[in-house]
Amino acid sequence: MSREEELAANLAEVEERIVKACEVAGRARDEVMLLAVTKTWPASDVEILYGLGLRNFAENRDQEASVKVGQLRHLEDARWHMVGRLQRNKAKSVVEWADQVDSVDSVRLAEALAKAAHAKGKKLDVLLQVSIDGDTSRGGIAVPDVEELAGVITRSGDLILRGAMTVAPRTMKPSQAFQALVSVVSGLRDHHPTAIGVSAGMSGDLEDAISHGSTCVRVGTALLGGRRLTSP
């Protein structure tokens, strides 16, 4: 089986899971975006997935992503997300390639991204990364601090708050984490009308996430496989 055939089969299986989950939840399929997590995989895999119809791709390391995106500039309508933990000193570099940063978890990071976006003359879409269980050592902002950070983002004028993201902690049932994130986003919408996105669910729990209102599932292993390749 060629790599293209392998990825096509994987995509068909993932798509079937999303469709079924939406049907069970009484939701339309177009309410849920499939974000392909292409970290550690080569640019050629992105080209194949693009040819199969995907347009949204995610990376978690700036150094790898900047090279990969540079190789794929010809995919003009591909949209790139930064989903990994981000150091403030990488803000300028990330703004060069990312259309959206899904892992904003501090005021200082938001300010650095706003400054970099302003210098480049672009509006940068962002998501708050929320630590549902309050353990911010793994990344994410604690729920009580969400509104303050959201305010900083909205007032910056250079960042557009699109919602929030979480990774379900191992100490909590995924369903509990997803429901908690939906509640956070629901609260944000009152003062930040652009904050409508709920990024939750990955390869192993996307059905659960969709049933709780996720608008974006981040899928890596189920699409690309478990082995890790080195990007060129």
N, C-alpha and C positions, 0 to 999 in steps of 0.2 A: 504494500500500500504506500502510495506516495504521500509526502507531507501534506499536499493540498487535499488529497482524499481523506487523510486522517483529520485534518482541521475541519473539513466540511462535515464529516460524520459527527465530530464533537459538537460543532455549532448546531447541527440539526437536533441533537439530543438536548442540548441546553435550551434551545428555543422551544422545544416541545415541553420541557419542564416549566418554563416561564408561562407559556400559553395555558397549560393545565392549572397552574397555581392561580393565574388571573381568573380563570373560569370558576374555580372553587371559591375565590374571594369575591366574585361578582364584580370584577374590575375589567376594564378594557385593556387589551394588550399594549396599546400605545401609551398607557400610563406609566409603564416601567421601562427604563432605559437599561440596556445591557452594556456595561462598561467592561471592556476586555483588558485584563491586567496582564500586560506584556513584559513586565520586568523580567530580566535575565534571558529573555528570548530574543532571537535575532530580528533585524529589520525585515528580513524576507518573510517571516511569519506574519508580521503586521501587513505586509503587502498582500499576502494570501487572504487574510481576514478582511481586508479592505475590499478585495475582489469579490468576496462572498457577501458583501453588503454592510459590514460593520464600519462605523465612522468614529466611535468613541473609544479611546485607548488610554490606559493608565500606566504610569511609571512611579517608582518609589525612590529612585536615586538620581539626583541631578546629573552627576557625571555621566552615567550610562545614558540617561534620557537625552541630554543635550547632543550627544553623538548620534543617537538613533534618529531623533527627530530631524537632525540635519541631513541625514541620508534619505529622509522621506518627505522632503519639502514638495515633491511633485504630487503628493496626495493632498491636493489643495483644500479639500473640505474635511480632512481628518481633524479631529478635535482631541487635544491632549490634556490629561489631568495629572496633577501631582498628588499622589495619595500617601506618600511616606512622610515620616517625621522630617521636619525641615529646620535647619539652623538659619538664624537670621542672616549670617554672612553669605548664604546661598541665595538670598532673595533676588538680587539683581540677575544672577544667572538663570534662575527658574523662570523669571518673568520673560526671558528671551524666548523660551520654547513653550511654556504652559499656557493654555487657554483658561484653565481653572485650577486653583489650588484647593484641595479637599481636606487639608490637614492643618488649618489655622487654629492654634490652640493657646495663643497668648497675645496680649496687647502689643508687646514689643515686636513679635513676628508680624502682626498686622501692620504696624507702623512701618516696618522695613519693606514689606511688600507694597504698601501704598506709595512710599517714596520711590521705589524702583519702577512701579507702573507709571507714576507721574512723569518720571524722567524719560520713559520710553514713549509717553503720549498714548497710553492704552488704558482701557478699563479692564480690570482683572476680576473675573468671577471667582468667588471663594465660598467654601463651606466651613462652618465651625466643626472641628473634631471634638466630640463630647465624650468625656470619660463618665459613663453611666454609673459605675460603682465608686467613683471618686478617687481611684488610684491613678493619679496623673503621671506616675513614673513611666508608664507605658505609652504616654502621649494622650493628648486630649485635655480639655478644660472641664473642671468640675461644674456640675449643673448650676449651683448657686452663682457662678461667675459668668454664666452665658450672656446675660443681658448687658453687662458692662462691655464685654468684648464685642457684642453685636453693635452696640452704640458707637464704639470706636471705628468699626468697619464702615458703618453707614455714614458717619460724619466725615470720613476721609475724602469722599468724593472721587476717589480713584479705584476703590474696591466696590464690587456689587455683591451683597450677601444673598446667596442662592439657597441657603438652608443649612442642614447639619448632617454630619456623618458620625457613625460609631462602629467600633468593632466589638462584638459581643464578648464580654469578659468570661473567662472560664469559670469564675465563681458564681455565675448567674445563668439561669436558663435563657437561651437566645430569645425566646418569646418575651420574656420580661424586659430584656435590654431593648428590643425593637419597640415595644410598647412605650417604654420610657422615652426613647428618642422621638417618637411621634408626638408625645406630649410636649417635649421641649420645642419642637418645630411649631406646633400649634400655638404655643405661647409666644414664639417669636413673631409670628405673622401679624399679631395685633399692632405692633409698632414698626415692623419691617416687612412690608407687603411683598417684596421680592423673595423672601426667605420661605420658599414653598417646597424645596427639595428635601427628601429623606433618603440618604444613602445608607443602606443597611442590607446585609445579606451577602454571602459569598457562595462558593461552590457547594459547600455542605449544608447550607441552611437557607438558601434563597427562597424556597417555598414558604417557610415560616415568616421570613421578612416581608414577602409580598402580601401574605395574609394579614399582616399588621400595618400595611400602608406604605411600604418602601416604594420609592419612585426610581431607585437606581440600585441594581445589584452588581457587585464587583466580582467578576468571575475570571479566575486564572487557571487553576488546575483542571477544572472540568473542560475548559476550552483547549488548553495548550498541552496538557499532560503534566505528570509529576516530576519528570526529570528536568534538570536545569541546564540550559545551554549558555554559552558565553556570547554576548552580543559582539558583532564585529566592530 
